[in-house]
C-alpha cells in the first residue's frame, strides 16, 4: 500500500533578498509564484492534506484565492522562526484529524514551484522506510574560502551537498524527536532539528530544476521553465461499457432518450470516462478508477459530468487547463450521428473550451468484437492540456 502524506507549505517569509517585494505574489506565467508551488505539491496523489503557513496579515485575510488547491485545509499565521511556522502548520494538521504513525509529514518551501511529483513521491517513500528523508544535490562547482577581497583557498567539497525541500519525516518519528530536542534552539531546516534529536536522515537525489526563488532573476528562470517544452502535454484515454437494463443512454455528456443505458457504477458514460482518462494521463495525475473506485467511496449512479468537472478542477489545481479533445465512439448501436453536435457542445462546456476545440467521431465497429456486435460502446480520447494562463 502506498504511503500517504500531509504537507506544510512555509510561505511566511518577508522576501528580504527581493528588496521587500513579496516574491510569492509575483506573477509567473499568469499565476502567483505560490500558486505554482502549491499546485506542484497537490499534484502528488500521495499528499492528502496541506497546511499553508503565511504571514499573520495574510493569514487573517478571509478570502480564499481561486487558485488554492482543495487539499489546503488550513491557512495559519507563521512565527518569528522557520521552526515556529512549521509548528503552526503541524498544529493545524493535528487539529483537522487523527494522524497515524505510518503517515509522512512533508515540509516544503513556498518559493520552490518546480518540484516534480517524482521527487515528492521519492521523499515520501524514503521517509516512510527510513523515518526521515531530504532531497540533496552534490555541490558541482569549486568552493573558495574568502578573506576580505582575496581568495584564501579552496574548500574540499567531498561529501558536501545542498539541501532542498520537500523534507519528510514519519509522524511517529517526529513526535519522538520533538520530545527530545531543545525547543529554544534555532534550526535552519527540519533535517537539522531531526539530526539534533538523534534521528538519522536519509538522503535522496534532488533535482537541479528544483530551485528556490530568492532573487528577482530567479523569477525569470522559473517563468522560462514553465513556458518551455512542458507547457503543452497530450494524454490518451479509453473506456468501454456493456449495455444494461433500462434506457436513457448517457453518452458524451448528453442523454439519448429511448436508447439502452450503459451498465456501470456511475451513469456509464464511456465517452466522458475516456476524456477524463486522457486529461489525467496528460499530467500524470492517476486514473479515473483510482480517484473514483467502483465501491462505497463513489456514489452509485453518479453523473459522469460531475466526475469530469472534478477532473477539470484537479488539473486547474495542478496549474493546467484543457486545450482540445479528440473523441472517437465505437459501437454498432444506437445511431449517434445526429447527437454528435450536442455532445461537442456539452463537452466544450464541461471543459471550458470553444466548441471548435472538441472533435467527436463515430465508428460502427464493422461487426468486430463486442462493440461491433452491439453489446458494448467503446470510446477513445486524445486530450491536450496547457499551462493555465492569466484569467483562466
C-alpha positions in Angstrom: 0.0 0.0 0.0 1.3 3.4 -0.9 2.5 5.6 1.9 0.3 8.8 2.3 1.5 12.2 3.4 0.4 15.6 4.8 2.3 18.7 3.9 3.2 22.1 5.5 4.0 24.8 2.9 6.1 27.5 4.5 5.2 30.9 2.9 5.6 33.3 5.8 8.9 35.0 4.9 9.4 38.7 4.3 11.4 38.3 0.9 14.2 40.4 2.2 16.5 39.5 -0.7 13.8 40.6 -3.1 14.1 44.2 -2.0 10.9 44.0 0.1 8.9 42.7 -2.9 6.6 39.8 -2.0 8.1 37.1 -4.2 5.3 34.6 -3.5 2.8 37.1 -5.0 4.9 37.7 -8.1 3.2 36.9 -11.4 4.8 33.9 -13.1 3.2 32.6 -16.3 -0.2 34.2 -15.3 -0.3 32.9 -11.7 1.3 33.9 -8.3 4.5 32.1 -7.6 2.9 30.5 -4.5 0.1 29.0 -6.6 2.7 27.0 -8.7 4.3 25.7 -5.5 1.0 24.6 -4.0 -0.1 23.1 -7.3 3.1 21.1 -7.5 2.6 19.5 -4.0 -1.1 19.0 -4.5 -0.4 17.2 -7.8 1.0 14.2 -5.9 -1.6 11.6 -5.2 0.3 10.7 -2.0 -0.4 14.1 -0.5 -3.9 14.3 1.1 -3.9 17.5 3.2 -1.9 20.7 3.1 -1.5 23.4 5.8 -0.4 26.7 4.3 1.6 29.0 6.6 1.5 32.7 5.8 2.3 36.0 7.5 -0.1 37.0 10.2 -1.6 39.7 7.9 -2.1 37.3 5.0 -3.5 34.5 7.2 -6.1 36.9 8.6 -7.5 37.6 5.1 -10.7 35.6 5.0 -10.7 35.5 1.2 -9.7 32.1 -0.3 -7.9 32.6 -3.6 -9.4 30.7 -6.6 -6.0 29.1 -7.3 -5.8 27.5 -3.9 -6.0 23.7 -4.2 -8.8 21.8 -2.5 -6.2 19.9 -0.5 -5.4 23.0 1.5 -7.3 22.5 4.7 -5.9 25.4 6.7 -4.1 28.8 6.3 -2.4 29.7 9.5 0.0 32.5 10.7 3.6 31.7 11.0 6.1 32.7 13.7 9.4 34.6 14.0 11.5 31.5 13.2 11.0 28.9 10.5 10.5 26.1 13.1 7.7 28.2 14.7 6.0 28.5 11.3 6.3 24.7 10.7 5.0 24.0 14.2 1.9 26.2 13.4 1.3 24.1 10.3 1.7 20.9 12.2 -0.9 22.0 14.8 -3.4 22.7 12.0 -2.9 19.3 10.6 -3.2 17.7 14.0 -6.4 19.6 14.7 -8.0 18.5 11.4 -7.9 14.8 12.1 -6.1 11.8 13.6 -2.5 11.3 12.5 -1.4 7.7 12.1 2.2 6.6 12.8 2.9 5.4 9.3 1.9 8.7 7.6 4.6 11.2 6.5 4.8 14.9 7.1 6.4 16.9 4.3 7.7 20.5 4.7 8.1 22.5 1.5 9.3 26.0 0.7 6.6 28.1 -0.8 9.2 29.6 -3.1 10.1 26.2 -4.8 7.5 25.9 -7.6 9.3 23.5 -9.9 9.4 20.4 -7.7 8.2 17.3 -9.5 5.7 14.7 -8.4 8.5 12.1 -8.9 10.7 13.9 -6.3 7.8 14.3 -3.9 6.9 10.7 -4.0 10.6 9.7 -3.6 10.8 11.7 -0.4 7.6 10.2 0.9 8.8 6.6 0.2 12.2 7.2 1.7 10.8 8.9 4.8 8.3 6.1 5.2 11.0 3.5 5.0 13.8 5.2 6.9 11.9 7.6 9.2 13.2 10.9 7.7 14.5 12.0 4.3 15.5 15.1 2.4 16.5 15.7 -1.3 20.1 16.8 -1.8 22.3 17.9 -4.7 26.0 17.4 -4.7 28.0 20.6 -5.0 29.3 20.7 -8.6 31.3 24.0 -8.5 34.6 24.7 -6.8 34.2 26.2 -3.4 36.5 29.1 -2.4 37.3 30.5 1.1 37.3 34.3 1.1 39.4 36.6 3.3 38.2 40.1 2.7 38.6 40.6 -1.1 41.2 37.9 -1.5 40.9 34.2 -2.2 42.2 32.3 0.9 42.0 28.8 -0.5 39.8 26.0 -1.7 37.1 24.2 0.3 37.0 20.4 -0.1 33.6 19.7 -1.5 33.8 15.9 -0.9 30.6 14.8 0.8 29.1 18.3 0.6 25.6 18.7 -0.8 22.9 21.4 -0.8 19.6 20.6 0.8 16.2 21.0 -0.9 12.6 20.6 0.0 10.2 18.9 0.5 11.8 17.3 3.6 9.9 14.4 5.0 9.5 12.7 8.4 7.2 10.0 9.6 4.7 11.3 12.2 5.8 8.8 14.9 9.5 9.8 14.4 8.6 13.5 14.5 6.8 13.1 17.8 9.7 11.4 19.4 12.2 14.0 18.1 10.1 16.9 19.3 10.1 15.4 22.8 13.9 15.2 22.8 15.0 18.4 21.1 15.7 21.8 22.8 12.8 24.0 21.8 14.8 27.2 22.4 17.5 26.2 19.9 17.1 27.6 16.3 17.4 25.3 13.3 17.9 26.2 9.7 15.6 23.4 8.4 13.7 20.3 9.6 16.6 18.0 8.9 18.8 20.0 11.3 16.2 19.6 14.1 15.9 15.9 13.5 19.7 15.4 13.5 19.9 17.3 16.8 17.4 14.9 18.2 19.4 11.9 17.1 17.3 11.0 14.1 19.2 9.6 11.1 18.0 11.5 8.0 18.1 9.6 4.7 19.4 11.5 1.5 17.6 11.1 -1.8 18.8 12.6 -5.1 17.4 16.1 -5.6 16.6 17.9 -8.8 18.7 20.7 -10.3 15.5 22.4 -11.5 14.0 22.4 -8.0 15.4 25.9 -7.3 14.3 28.2 -4.5 13.4 31.7 -5.7 15.4 34.1 -3.6 16.4 36.9 -6.1 14.5 38.7 -8.9 16.5 36.9 -11.6 15.2 33.6 -10.2 11.7 34.5 -11.3 12.8 34.7 -14.9 14.3 31.2 -14.7 11.1 29.8 -13.3 8.9 31.5 -15.9 11.2 30.3 -18.7 10.9 26.7 -17.3 7.1 26.9 -17.0 6.8 28.3 -20.5 9.1 25.8 -22.0 8.7 22.4 -23.6 6.4 21.2 -20.8 3.8 23.9 -21.4 1.7 21.5 -23.5 1.1 17.9 -22.9 -1.0 15.1 -24.5 -2.8 12.2 -23.0 -4.7 9.1 -24.2 -7.8 7.6 -22.5 -10.1 4.8 -23.3 -13.2 3.1 -21.8 -16.0 0.8 -22.6 -19.3 -0.3 -21.0 -21.8 -3.0 -21.8 -25.5 -2.3 -22.2 -27.5 -2.8 -19.1 -31.1 -2.7 -18.1 -33.2 0.4 -18.7 -33.0 3.1 -21.2 -31.9 6.7 -21.3 -28.3 6.4 -22.7 -25.8 8.8 -21.2 -23.1 9.4 -23.7 -20.8 12.3 -24.4 -22.4 14.4 -21.6 -25.9 14.2 -23.0 -28.9 11.8 -22.7 -30.1 10.0 -25.8 -33.8 9.0 -25.0 -35.0 5.6 -26.0 -31.6 4.1 -26.4 -30.5 1.4 -23.9 -28.5 2.6 -20.9 -24.9 1.5 -20.3 -24.1 -0.5 -17.2 -21.7 0.9 -14.7 -21.2 2.1 -11.1 -21.7 5.6 -12.4 -24.1 6.5 -15.2 -21.8 4.6 -17.6 -20.8 7.4 -19.9 -17.9 5.7 -21.6 -17.1 8.8 -23.7 -16.6 11.2 -20.7 -14.7 8.5 -18.9 -12.3 8.2 -21.8 -11.9 12.0 -21.8 -11.2 12.0 -18.1 -8.6 9.4 -18.5 -6.9 11.3 -21.3 -6.8 14.5 -19.2 -5.4 12.7 -16.1 -2.8 10.9 -18.2 -1.6 14.1 -19.8 -0.4 15.5 -16.5 0.3 12.2 -14.7 -2.5 12.6 -12.1 -3.5 9.0 -11.9 -6.6 7.4 -13.4 -10.4 7.7 -13.0 -10.8 4.3 -11.4 -8.2 5.2 -8.8 -9.7 8.5 -8.0 -13.3 7.2 -8.0 -13.3 3.5 -7.2 -16.5 1.5 -8.1 -17.3 0.9 -4.4 -18.9 2.8 -1.5 -16.4 5.7 -1.8 -18.1 6.7 -5.1 -21.9 7.3 -5.0 -23.7 4.8 -7.2 -25.2 6.3 -10.3 -23.0 9.5 -10.0 -23.3 11.6 -13.2 -20.1 11.4 -15.3 -20.5 15.1 -15.9 -19.8 15.6 -12.2 -16.7 13.4 -12.4 -15.3 15.3 -15.4 -15.9 18.6 -13.7 -13.9 17.3 -10.7 -11.1 16.2 -13.1 -11.0 19.7 -14.6 -10.6 21.2 -11.1 -7.8 18.8 -10.3 -6.0 19.9 -13.5 -6.5 23.6 -12.5 -5.2 22.9 -9.0 -2.1 21.5 -10.7 -1.7 24.6 -12.9 -3.1 23.0 -16.1 -6.1 23.6 -18.3 -7.7 21.6 -21.2 -6.9 22.8 -24.7 -8.5 20.3 -27.1 -10.2 16.9 -27.2 -10.5 14.4 -30.0 -13.1 11.7 -29.1 -14.0 8.6 -31.1 -17.0 6.5 -30.1 -17.3 2.9 -31.4 -20.4 0.8 -31.4 -23.0 -0.7 -33.7 -25.9 0.9 -31.8 -27.5 3.3 -31.4 -27.0 5.6 -34.4 -25.5 8.8 -32.8 -24.6 11.0 -35.8 -27.5 13.3 -35.0 -26.4 13.6 -31.4 -22.8 14.4 -32.0 -23.1 18.3 -32.2 -24.9 18.3 -28.9 -22.1 16.1 -27.5 -19.4 18.5 -28.7 -21.3 21.4 -27.1 -21.7 19.6 -23.8 -18.0 18.5 -23.6 -16.9 22.0 -24.5 -19.0 23.5 -21.8 -17.7 20.9 -19.2 -14.1 21.7 -20.0 -14.3 25.5 -20.6 -13.4 25.1 -24.3 -14.7 26.6 -27.5 -16.8 24.0 -29.5 -14.2 24.1 -32.2 -11.6 22.6 -29.9 -13.7 19.5 -29.4 -14.0 16.7 -32.1 -16.4 13.8 -31.8 -16.3 11.0 -34.3 -18.2 7.7 -34.5 -17.5 4.3 -35.9 -19.8 1.2 -36.1 -17.1 -1.3 -35.3 -17.8 -3.2 -38.6 -19.2 -6.2 -36.8 -15.9 -6.7 -35.0 -15.8 -7.5 -31.3 -18.4 -6.7 -28.7 -18.8 -3.1 -29.9 -19.3 -4.2 -33.5 -21.8 -6.8 -32.3 -23.8 -4.1 -30.4 -23.1 -5.5 -27.0 -20.9 -2.5 -25.8 -20.0 1.0 -26.6 -16.3 1.8 -26.5 -14.6 5.2 -26.6 -11.1 6.6 -27.1 -10.0 10.1 -26.5 -6.9 12.2 -27.1 -6.6 15.3 -25.0 -4.1 18.2 -24.9 -3.6 20.4 -21.9 -1.6 23.5 -21.4 -0.3 25.6 -18.6 -3.0 27.9 -17.3 -2.9 31.5 -18.4 -3.9 34.6 -16.5 -7.7 34.8 -16.3 -8.2 31.1 -17.0 
